[in-house]
Amino acid sequence: MINEAIILAGGLGTRLRAVVADLPKCMAPVNGIPFIHFIVAYLKKEGITKFIFALGYKNEVIIEYLDSRFGATDKRYIIETVPLGTGGAIKAAVKVARNENVIVLNGDTLFNVNVAGLAAVHETQNAVCTLSLKEMVRFSRYGSVELNPEGCIKTFHEKQYCERGLINGGVYALNVPSFLKELLPEVFSFENWLEKNTGVKKICGSIHQNYFIDIGIPADYDRFRADYNVILPGKKQDSDPENLVGSFFSGNLDLL
């Protein structure tokens, strides 16, 4: 079982500025609740007890919120003074990780993966990295991923219209010693690292059919807010985020 998570929340969120001005993406509000609250609450429900937040743009806003709402949670902050890319941020964060395997995810994506299931695949395969994969239909915003018969990544396909396929859901199980064994640059893309090492290192996939949303663009941010209202009709007057987020996860997410 993996009980430590790294949340990447250092991006500028320029594509979301039209609807969420002057805030980091992960702080985009849904009924007054910052998006990152949903991620942390979900991970805690899945057994994550230790958190590392890789932050950059307006990190003080995120830290203030997390300290006020999750004050008793075991958490550490890594602050980027210059943009490091997703790979550089992960590299900086895993250096303070206390576990051999960690969960890594983006602060603008909520994918309700079964963390225990993802960890089981990762540990059974003895993988360097295991990707959570989501089956989608009729999509073009994401590239697709192909698995080989052993459950490892065979290839990544560029973004193009796909009638049906698997996408990288952005939640990873990562073996820290294996990742750091390689001489890594200070600034790099983790997604490029995955593609470069496919077929070289053991990079596997774990398919999950649960709720998935990436609020990186205004249309999908609006969709998450709409989904929230579908799941929680009549509960908007409750001012306690814990009650609202708890009700959201106990709602019928599989229908969305």
C-alpha positions as CSV (number, residue, x, y, z in Angstrom):
1,M,0.0,0.0,0.0
2,I,1.2,3.5,-0.8
3,N,0.4,6.2,1.7
4,E,2.4,9.2,0.5
5,A,1.4,11.5,-2.4
6,I,3.0,14.4,-4.3
7,I,0.6,17.0,-5.8
8,L,2.0,19.1,-8.6
9,A,0.4,22.6,-8.3
10,G,3.1,25.0,-9.6
11,G,1.6,25.9,-13.0
12,L,0.5,29.4,-14.0
13,G,-2.9,28.3,-15.3
14,T,-2.9,30.7,-18.2
15,R,-5.6,28.9,-20.1
16,L,-8.0,29.2,-17.1
17,R,-7.4,32.9,-16.5
18,A,-10.5,33.9,-18.5
19,V,-12.8,32.4,-15.9
20,V,-10.5,32.2,-12.8
21,A,-8.5,35.4,-12.7
22,D,-5.4,35.8,-10.5
23,L,-5.5,32.3,-8.8
24,P,-3.5,29.1,-9.3
25,K,-5.5,26.5,-11.2
26,C,-5.8,24.2,-8.1
27,M,-7.5,27.1,-6.2
28,A,-10.3,27.4,-8.8
29,P,-13.5,27.5,-6.7
30,V,-16.4,25.1,-7.0
31,N,-19.3,26.3,-4.9
32,G,-16.7,28.3,-2.9
33,I,-14.5,25.2,-2.4
34,P,-11.0,25.3,-4.0
35,F,-10.4,22.4,-6.4
36,I,-7.4,21.2,-4.5
37,H,-9.7,20.5,-1.5
38,F,-11.4,17.7,-3.5
39,I,-8.1,16.2,-4.4
40,V,-6.7,16.1,-0.8
41,A,-10.0,14.9,0.6
42,Y,-10.2,12.1,-2.0
43,L,-6.6,11.0,-1.4
44,K,-7.2,10.9,2.4
45,K,-10.2,8.8,1.8
46,E,-8.0,6.4,-0.2
47,G,-5.5,6.0,2.6
48,I,-2.9,8.7,1.8
49,T,-1.6,10.2,5.1
50,K,1.5,12.1,3.9
51,F,1.5,14.9,1.3
52,I,4.2,16.8,-0.6
53,F,2.9,19.9,-2.5
54,A,5.2,21.1,-5.3
55,L,4.2,24.8,-5.7
56,G,5.2,27.8,-7.6
57,Y,2.8,30.6,-8.8
58,K,1.1,32.3,-5.8
59,N,2.1,29.4,-3.6
60,E,1.3,31.5,-0.5
61,V,-2.5,31.4,-1.4
62,I,-2.4,27.6,-1.6
63,I,-0.3,27.2,1.6
64,E,-2.6,29.5,3.6
65,Y,-5.7,27.5,2.5
66,L,-4.1,24.0,3.1
67,D,-2.8,25.1,6.5
68,S,-6.2,26.4,7.5
69,R,-8.2,23.5,6.3
70,F,-5.8,20.6,6.7
71,G,-3.6,21.9,9.6
72,A,-3.2,18.5,11.2
73,T,-2.3,16.7,8.0
74,D,1.3,15.6,7.5
75,K,2.4,17.8,4.7
76,R,5.5,19.4,3.2
77,Y,5.9,22.2,0.6
78,I,8.4,22.4,-2.2
79,I,8.6,25.9,-3.8
80,E,9.8,26.4,-7.3
81,T,11.7,29.7,-7.6
82,V,11.9,29.2,-11.4
83,P,9.6,26.9,-13.5
84,L,11.0,23.3,-13.3
85,G,8.5,21.5,-15.6
86,T,6.5,18.5,-14.3
87,G,9.6,16.4,-14.2
88,G,11.8,18.9,-12.4
89,A,9.0,19.4,-9.8
90,I,8.7,15.7,-9.2
91,K,12.5,15.4,-8.9
92,A,12.6,18.1,-6.3
93,A,9.6,16.6,-4.4
94,V,10.7,13.0,-4.3
95,K,14.0,14.1,-2.6
96,V,12.0,14.8,0.5
97,A,9.7,11.7,0.2
98,R,9.9,9.2,3.1
99,N,8.6,6.2,1.2
100,E,10.1,4.1,-1.5
101,N,6.9,4.3,-3.6
102,V,4.7,7.5,-3.9
103,I,1.6,8.6,-5.7
104,V,2.2,11.6,-8.0
105,L,-0.7,13.6,-9.5
106,N,-1.5,17.0,-11.0
107,G,-3.3,19.7,-8.9
108,D,-5.8,20.4,-11.7
109,T,-7.0,16.8,-12.3
110,L,-9.4,14.7,-10.2
111,F,-9.3,11.0,-11.2
112,N,-10.9,8.8,-8.6
113,V,-8.5,5.9,-9.0
114,N,-8.4,3.0,-6.6
115,V,-5.1,3.9,-5.0
116,A,-4.7,0.4,-3.4
117,G,-5.4,-1.2,-6.8
118,L,-2.9,1.1,-8.6
119,A,-0.3,0.4,-5.9
120,A,-0.9,-3.4,-6.2
121,V,-0.2,-3.3,-9.9
122,H,2.9,-1.2,-9.4
123,E,4.4,-3.3,-6.7
124,T,3.5,-6.6,-8.4
125,Q,5.0,-5.5,-11.6
126,N,8.0,-4.1,-9.8
127,A,7.7,-1.1,-12.1
128,V,9.6,2.2,-12.1
129,C,6.3,4.0,-12.8
130,T,2.7,2.8,-13.2
131,L,0.2,5.1,-15.0
132,S,-3.5,5.3,-14.2
133,L,-5.3,4.9,-17.5
134,K,-8.8,6.0,-18.3
135,E,-10.8,4.6,-21.2
136,M,-12.5,7.3,-23.2
137,V,-14.6,7.6,-26.4
138,R,-14.6,10.2,-29.2
139,F,-11.8,12.4,-27.9
140,S,-9.1,14.6,-29.3
141,R,-7.9,16.7,-26.4
142,Y,-5.6,13.9,-25.1
143,G,-3.0,11.6,-26.6
144,S,-3.8,7.9,-26.3
145,V,-1.8,5.1,-24.6
146,E,-1.3,1.5,-25.8
147,L,-0.5,-1.4,-23.5
148,N,1.3,-4.6,-24.4
149,P,0.0,-8.0,-23.3
150,E,2.1,-7.9,-20.1
151,G,0.3,-4.6,-19.0
152,C,3.3,-2.3,-19.7
153,I,3.2,0.8,-21.9
154,K,3.8,-0.1,-25.5
155,T,3.5,3.3,-27.0
156,F,2.2,6.8,-26.6
157,H,0.2,8.3,-29.5
158,E,0.1,12.0,-30.2
159,K,-3.1,14.0,-29.7
160,Q,-5.6,13.3,-32.5
161,Y,-9.2,12.3,-32.8
162,C,-9.7,8.8,-31.3
163,E,-13.0,6.9,-31.4
164,R,-12.1,4.8,-28.4
165,G,-8.8,4.5,-26.4
166,L,-6.9,4.8,-23.2
167,I,-5.6,8.1,-22.0
168,N,-3.0,8.9,-19.3
169,G,-5.1,10.0,-16.3
170,G,-2.2,11.8,-14.7
171,V,-2.1,9.8,-11.5
172,Y,1.2,7.8,-11.2
173,A,2.7,5.3,-8.8
174,L,6.5,6.1,-8.8
175,N,9.4,4.2,-7.4
176,V,11.6,6.9,-5.9
177,P,15.0,5.1,-5.9
178,S,14.6,3.9,-9.5
179,F,13.5,7.3,-10.6
180,L,16.5,9.1,-8.9
181,K,19.0,6.5,-10.1
182,E,19.0,8.2,-13.5
183,L,20.9,11.5,-13.9
184,L,18.0,13.8,-14.4
185,P,18.2,17.5,-15.5
186,E,16.8,20.2,-13.2
187,V,14.1,21.2,-15.7
188,F,12.2,18.7,-17.8
189,S,8.8,17.3,-18.7
190,F,7.8,14.1,-16.9
191,E,5.6,13.3,-19.9
192,N,8.6,13.4,-22.2
193,W,10.5,11.3,-19.7
194,L,7.8,8.6,-19.8
195,E,7.9,8.5,-23.6
196,K,11.7,8.4,-23.8
197,N,11.8,5.5,-21.3
198,T,9.0,3.5,-22.7
199,G,10.5,0.1,-23.6
200,V,13.7,1.0,-21.7
201,K,12.4,1.0,-18.2
202,K,9.5,-0.9,-16.7
203,I,6.6,1.5,-17.1
204,C,3.2,-0.1,-16.6
205,G,-0.5,0.8,-16.8
206,S,-3.5,0.3,-14.5
207,I,-6.9,0.9,-16.0
208,H,-9.5,2.7,-13.9
209,Q,-13.1,3.5,-15.0
210,N,-13.8,6.0,-12.3
211,Y,-14.7,9.7,-12.5
212,F,-12.1,11.8,-14.3
213,I,-11.9,15.6,-14.9
214,D,-9.1,17.9,-15.9
215,I,-10.0,21.5,-15.2
216,G,-7.1,23.0,-17.2
217,I,-9.4,24.6,-19.8
218,P,-12.6,26.7,-19.1
219,A,-15.0,24.2,-20.7
220,D,-13.9,21.4,-18.4
221,Y,-13.8,23.6,-15.4
222,D,-17.5,24.5,-16.2
223,R,-18.2,20.8,-16.6
224,F,-16.9,20.0,-13.2
225,R,-19.0,22.7,-11.6
226,A,-22.0,21.3,-13.5
227,D,-21.2,17.8,-12.3
228,Y,-21.0,19.0,-8.7
229,N,-24.5,20.5,-9.0
230,V,-25.8,17.3,-10.4
231,I,-24.4,15.2,-7.6
232,L,-25.3,17.6,-4.8
233,P,-28.7,19.0,-5.6
234,G,-30.2,20.9,-2.6
235,K,-26.9,20.8,-0.5
236,K,-25.5,24.2,-1.6
237,Q,-26.6,25.9,1.6
238,D,-24.2,23.7,3.7
239,S,-21.2,26.0,4.4
240,D,-18.9,23.2,5.7
241,P,-16.5,22.1,2.9
242,E,-16.0,18.8,4.6
243,N,-19.7,17.9,4.5
244,L,-20.0,19.0,0.9
245,V,-16.9,17.2,-0.4
246,G,-17.8,14.1,1.6
247,S,-21.3,14.2,0.0
248,F,-19.7,14.6,-3.4
249,F,-17.6,11.5,-3.1
250,S,-20.5,9.5,-1.7
251,G,-22.6,10.6,-4.7
252,N,-23.0,8.6,-7.9
253,L,-19.8,9.6,-9.6
254,D,-19.9,6.6,-11.9
255,L,-22.8,8.2,-13.8
256,L,-20.7,11.2,-14.8
